[in-house]
Amino acid sequence: MARAKIVYASMTGNNEEIADIISEAFENLNVDVEVEEISQADPADFEDVDICVVATYTYGEGDMPDEAIDFYEDLLEEQLDGKVYGVCGSGDSFYDHFAKSVDDFDAAFAKTGAQKSATTVKVDLEANGDDIEHLEAFAKALAEAAE
C-alpha cells in the first residue's frame, strides 16, 4: 500500500479543505495518508512516504506564507529520489501573481530529485465542483505513479 503525506498552509481554511479533499481521494484509492499543518511538519518526513504533497496559499503580491518559509527552505535541502510529488493550493485571481507559492513549491520539489506526477492544481479562493474533480484527478495521478 502506498503511503502519502499532505502538508498544508492555510489562513482562511481553504487549503485545509483542499488537503481534506485530497486525503479523502487517497483513502478511496487505498493510499495510507497523513495530513499535517506546515508549521508542525518537517520535509524530512517525506523520506518515509511514497507520495509527497504540499497545499499552500499565496499571500499578497505573490508572497509565500510566513509559516511556510522554513519548510520551503528545508525542502530545498532534501533528497527525495524515488518519491512522487504534487503541489496544489489556493490563491486569489484578483492578484497578478495568482497562486505563485504553488509554483515556488513545485520548483523546490523539482530540485529534490522527486518525480512530478500530477499537474499542479490552482484553486481560486475555495474549492468548488470543478476544483474538487481536479483535486481528485490529482490524487489519482499521484497514486498511480506510486504503484
Backbone bond lengths (Angstrom), bond angles and torsions (degrees), N, CA, C in turn:
res aa  C-N    CA-C-N  psi(-1)  N-CA   C-N-CA  omega(-1)  CA-C   N-CA-C  phi
1 M - - - 1.458 - - 1.532 109.11 -
2 A 1.308 115.90 128.47 1.465 120.75 178.08 1.528 109.84 -68.17
3 R 1.332 114.45 150.99 1.461 120.49 178.10 1.522 108.82 -120.14
4 A 1.345 115.26 137.54 1.461 121.28 -178.95 1.517 110.53 -126.77
5 K 1.318 114.80 149.92 1.461 121.12 172.08 1.516 107.69 -128.64
6 I 1.335 114.61 127.86 1.461 121.47 177.02 1.527 107.25 -111.44
7 V 1.311 116.00 124.35 1.455 122.15 176.56 1.531 106.53 -114.45
8 Y 1.342 115.69 130.19 1.466 117.64 -177.07 1.522 111.71 -131.51
9 A 1.335 114.48 151.89 1.464 123.40 171.01 1.520 106.15 -118.42
10 S 1.322 116.67 127.07 1.458 119.08 -176.10 1.516 110.83 -146.08
11 M 1.327 116.30 124.14 1.467 121.12 176.67 1.528 109.87 -96.31
12 T 1.318 116.24 -41.09 1.468 121.03 -174.49 1.521 112.89 -100.51
13 G 1.326 116.48 -8.74 1.458 119.87 -175.82 1.513 112.70 100.76
14 N 1.336 118.37 -11.48 1.463 121.07 -177.65 1.526 112.22 -62.87
15 N 1.329 117.65 -43.01 1.464 119.87 -178.63 1.520 112.56 -77.77
16 E 1.316 116.47 -26.79 1.466 118.51 173.03 1.536 108.53 -64.56
17 E 1.334 115.85 -40.33 1.474 120.52 176.85 1.532 110.42 -65.11
18 I 1.329 117.46 -41.67 1.467 121.57 177.47 1.527 109.50 -60.20
19 A 1.331 117.23 -45.08 1.466 121.19 178.56 1.530 110.33 -60.60
20 D 1.325 117.07 -39.71 1.469 120.79 179.33 1.530 111.44 -65.80
21 I 1.333 117.07 -39.31 1.473 121.22 178.81 1.537 109.53 -62.79
22 I 1.331 116.30 -45.86 1.473 120.62 -179.96 1.527 110.21 -66.27
23 S 1.320 116.73 -41.94 1.460 121.26 179.22 1.526 110.80 -59.15
24 E 1.324 116.93 -46.42 1.461 120.64 178.95 1.526 110.91 -63.18
25 A 1.331 116.69 -40.40 1.468 120.32 178.12 1.529 110.17 -62.50
26 F 1.339 117.41 -42.41 1.469 120.64 177.40 1.526 110.81 -61.34
27 E 1.329 116.33 -44.80 1.468 119.60 -179.92 1.528 110.82 -59.42
28 N 1.333 116.16 -40.37 1.469 120.73 178.16 1.524 112.08 -65.96
29 L 1.332 116.68 -20.71 1.467 122.61 179.17 1.534 111.27 -99.28
30 N 1.330 116.48 12.89 1.471 122.83 -179.83 1.527 112.92 60.84
31 V 1.326 115.64 38.26 1.462 121.50 174.21 1.528 107.17 -103.84
32 D 1.323 116.35 129.04 1.464 122.03 175.72 1.524 107.12 -73.74
33 V 1.329 117.46 123.14 1.468 120.01 -171.76 1.526 111.70 -130.32
34 E 1.327 114.08 142.33 1.463 122.26 174.09 1.525 107.24 -124.44
35 V 1.332 116.55 139.30 1.460 122.42 179.60 1.519 108.32 -120.19
36 E 1.340 116.58 134.68 1.465 119.94 -178.15 1.526 110.56 -144.52
37 E 1.317 116.10 141.02 1.461 122.04 176.80 1.533 107.97 -71.12
38 I 1.316 117.28 141.24 1.468 122.35 -167.86 1.529 113.85 -61.23
39 S 1.316 118.48 -34.39 1.473 119.14 -178.63 1.529 111.40 -71.62
40 Q 1.343 117.74 -15.08 1.462 122.60 178.31 1.530 111.91 -99.35
41 A 1.327 116.94 -5.51 1.465 121.97 -171.58 1.527 111.78 -100.47
42 D 1.333 114.23 160.24 1.460 122.36 176.53 1.531 107.22 -130.63
43 P 1.336 118.23 127.62 1.471 119.54 -179.67 1.528 113.17 -56.10
44 A 1.328 118.43 -25.21 1.463 120.93 178.43 1.533 110.79 -62.24
45 D 1.330 117.51 -23.53 1.472 120.67 177.57 1.528 111.53 -63.17
46 F 1.322 117.28 -23.61 1.467 120.65 178.08 1.533 111.15 -64.44
47 E 1.333 117.37 -21.07 1.463 120.47 179.45 1.528 111.98 -64.90
48 D 1.349 116.57 -22.01 1.464 121.96 -175.31 1.527 114.12 -94.11
49 V 1.333 117.18 2.80 1.472 120.69 -178.15 1.528 110.26 -127.88
50 D 1.328 115.24 170.86 1.466 121.30 178.65 1.532 111.81 -93.13
51 I 1.348 114.95 -33.04 1.469 121.82 -173.23 1.523 109.10 -120.91
52 C 1.330 115.79 126.27 1.466 122.34 -179.07 1.527 108.97 -113.91
53 V 1.342 116.40 126.74 1.461 120.53 -179.31 1.524 109.42 -131.76
54 V 1.333 115.93 135.26 1.459 121.75 170.40 1.523 107.33 -121.48
55 A 1.343 114.60 130.67 1.470 122.31 173.27 1.522 106.49 -117.59
56 T 1.320 116.59 116.47 1.464 120.46 -174.42 1.515 111.02 -133.45
57 Y 1.301 115.01 158.87 1.463 119.87 172.38 1.521 108.46 -106.35
58 T 1.318 115.72 168.84 1.457 122.29 176.66 1.516 107.09 -117.36
59 Y 1.307 115.42 135.65 1.453 121.55 -174.59 1.522 110.10 -106.30
60 G 1.315 116.78 136.75 1.467 121.27 173.94 1.522 112.59 57.36
61 E 1.309 116.10 -129.92 1.470 122.27 -175.00 1.531 111.85 -91.62
62 G 1.319 117.13 52.47 1.457 120.58 176.14 1.513 114.05 93.97
63 D 1.333 117.18 16.15 1.456 120.74 -177.48 1.529 112.00 -84.20
64 M 1.331 114.42 146.28 1.457 121.13 173.85 1.531 107.97 -75.10
65 P 1.325 117.81 144.24 1.466 119.68 176.67 1.530 110.54 -59.28
66 D 1.332 116.44 139.51 1.472 120.72 -179.75 1.522 111.43 -53.05
67 E 1.349 116.69 -41.84 1.466 119.89 -175.44 1.533 112.32 -71.42
68 A 1.339 117.70 -9.86 1.466 121.54 -179.00 1.525 113.19 -98.85
69 I 1.317 118.30 -12.07 1.465 121.04 -172.09 1.528 112.36 -62.88
70 D 1.329 118.26 -47.41 1.471 120.34 -179.64 1.525 110.76 -62.00
71 F 1.326 116.32 -43.08 1.464 120.71 179.55 1.529 109.68 -60.85
72 Y 1.324 116.67 -45.65 1.466 122.65 178.88 1.533 110.93 -58.24
73 E 1.327 116.27 -48.85 1.470 120.02 -178.15 1.527 111.05 -64.43
74 D 1.345 116.90 -38.67 1.462 120.19 178.06 1.531 111.23 -69.57
75 L 1.328 116.89 -34.91 1.467 120.89 178.63 1.525 110.81 -59.81
76 L 1.321 116.71 -37.42 1.472 121.04 179.75 1.529 112.25 -60.12
77 E 1.330 117.61 -22.42 1.463 122.70 -178.63 1.530 113.14 -90.43
78 E 1.342 117.21 -9.71 1.467 121.33 -175.39 1.530 111.88 -79.24
79 Q 1.328 115.14 151.59 1.458 122.31 170.20 1.524 106.66 -113.83
80 L 1.320 117.11 110.13 1.458 121.66 -174.60 1.527 112.03 -119.09
81 D 1.337 116.30 36.89 1.464 120.58 176.51 1.528 109.29 -55.26
82 G 1.322 116.20 138.41 1.453 120.65 178.03 1.518 113.93 87.73
83 K 1.333 117.36 -6.80 1.466 121.49 177.79 1.524 108.83 -96.48
84 V 1.327 115.98 156.45 1.463 120.44 172.00 1.529 107.33 -111.05
85 Y 1.323 115.52 150.16 1.464 118.52 -178.66 1.517 111.57 -140.12
86 G 1.330 112.78 160.63 1.455 122.02 173.01 1.512 108.51 -149.61
87 V 1.327 116.17 149.42 1.460 121.62 178.90 1.518 108.52 -128.69
88 C 1.311 115.13 139.26 1.453 120.87 178.29 1.525 107.73 -147.30
89 G 1.312 115.51 174.75 1.455 118.08 176.43 1.501 112.74 162.34
90 S 1.317 113.14 174.10 1.455 119.75 -177.16 1.522 110.33 -104.71
91 G 1.298 113.06 157.75 1.453 121.82 175.67 1.511 108.05 -154.38
92 D 1.304 115.41 -176.60 1.458 121.24 178.07 1.525 106.56 -122.49
93 S 1.330 116.21 114.04 1.468 120.35 -175.34 1.526 112.13 -65.43
94 F 1.309 118.01 -7.10 1.456 122.15 174.60 1.532 110.11 -62.37
95 Y 1.338 116.41 -31.66 1.469 121.28 -176.59 1.531 111.45 -87.10
96 D 1.338 115.29 151.32 1.467 121.50 -179.85 1.526 112.26 -64.51
97 H 1.325 117.41 -34.36 1.472 121.69 -176.24 1.522 109.66 -102.37
98 F 1.334 115.92 61.60 1.467 122.75 -175.48 1.527 111.26 -56.57
99 A 1.336 115.99 119.97 1.467 123.53 174.70 1.536 112.28 52.43
100 K 1.317 117.21 39.00 1.477 121.98 -177.91 1.522 112.57 -60.32
101 S 1.338 118.19 -32.74 1.466 120.28 -179.66 1.528 111.68 -62.26
102 V 1.323 117.51 -28.94 1.467 120.88 175.30 1.530 108.74 -60.72
103 D 1.326 116.72 -46.08 1.469 121.22 179.03 1.533 111.27 -65.41
104 D 1.339 116.72 -38.32 1.468 120.69 179.71 1.529 110.39 -62.60
105 F 1.342 117.11 -44.83 1.468 119.82 179.37 1.528 111.15 -69.30
106 D 1.321 117.38 -33.75 1.464 121.04 176.91 1.530 109.38 -60.86
107 A 1.321 116.58 -45.17 1.469 121.13 179.34 1.529 110.94 -65.34
108 A 1.329 117.28 -37.61 1.469 120.48 179.26 1.527 110.45 -65.18
109 F 1.335 116.86 -45.41 1.464 120.04 178.45 1.525 110.88 -60.38
110 A 1.333 117.18 -39.50 1.462 120.84 -179.19 1.525 110.91 -57.98
111 K 1.320 117.49 -31.00 1.470 121.94 -179.60 1.528 112.26 -77.73
112 T 1.340 118.23 -12.49 1.469 121.02 -176.38 1.518 112.85 -86.52
113 G 1.337 116.76 -11.30 1.454 120.29 -176.53 1.520 112.98 91.93
114 A 1.331 117.64 -5.08 1.467 120.82 175.97 1.526 109.18 -70.52
115 Q 1.321 115.91 156.44 1.459 121.54 -177.44 1.522 110.31 -98.44
116 K 1.336 116.39 125.09 1.463 120.54 175.77 1.521 107.21 -70.90
117 S 1.332 116.19 120.67 1.460 119.80 -173.12 1.515 113.25 -124.20
118 A 1.318 116.75 8.99 1.465 121.25 175.13 1.519 108.03 -151.71
119 T 1.306 115.68 141.75 1.452 120.87 176.09 1.524 108.65 -64.50
120 T 1.334 117.47 138.67 1.460 119.95 178.71 1.528 109.50 -60.22
121 V 1.330 114.61 146.90 1.463 120.98 177.99 1.521 107.43 -118.36
122 K 1.332 115.34 122.37 1.463 121.36 176.97 1.532 108.04 -112.95
123 V 1.322 114.96 124.06 1.455 122.11 -177.07 1.521 108.44 -106.76
124 D 1.327 116.76 131.62 1.462 121.21 176.49 1.533 107.59 -82.24
125 L 1.321 115.21 104.72 1.464 124.38 -177.97 1.525 111.78 65.94
126 E 1.337 119.14 -97.76 1.462 118.76 -177.00 1.528 110.98 -115.13
127 A 1.333 115.01 152.53 1.464 121.17 -176.90 1.525 111.00 -69.71
128 N 1.346 115.25 128.07 1.461 120.23 174.62 1.527 108.68 -119.27
129 G 1.324 118.06 -164.22 1.468 122.69 -173.74 1.518 115.62 -47.93
130 D 1.336 117.51 -59.00 1.466 120.72 -178.75 1.525 111.36 -63.97
131 D 1.336 116.42 -39.06 1.463 120.27 179.84 1.526 110.62 -62.09
132 I 1.323 116.32 -41.93 1.468 120.49 179.59 1.525 110.03 -61.56
133 E 1.327 116.86 -43.14 1.470 120.34 176.80 1.533 110.82 -60.88
134 H 1.333 117.38 -42.31 1.468 121.22 179.41 1.530 110.63 -64.72
135 L 1.332 117.15 -39.99 1.463 120.74 179.91 1.527 111.17 -68.62
136 E 1.326 117.16 -36.94 1.468 120.48 176.87 1.530 110.45 -66.63
137 A 1.346 117.13 -39.84 1.473 121.23 177.02 1.538 110.09 -66.29
138 F 1.325 116.48 -37.32 1.465 123.41 176.44 1.534 109.00 -58.20
139 A 1.324 116.90 -49.86 1.474 121.44 179.81 1.521 110.24 -62.56
140 K 1.325 117.60 -41.72 1.474 121.57 -178.62 1.531 109.98 -62.97
141 A 1.340 117.13 -44.17 1.471 120.42 180.00 1.530 110.73 -61.77
142 L 1.321 117.11 -40.68 1.463 120.60 179.26 1.527 110.77 -67.18
143 A 1.331 116.72 -43.16 1.464 120.54 -179.44 1.524 110.78 -62.82
144 E 1.337 116.57 -42.30 1.475 120.09 179.96 1.523 110.70 -65.99
145 A 1.336 117.44 -38.18 1.469 120.90 -179.64 1.525 111.23 -68.20
146 A 1.333 117.08 -26.87 1.465 120.90 -177.12 1.528 113.06 -86.40
147 E 1.336 117.32 -7.85 1.469 120.65 -177.66 1.517 111.73 -67.68
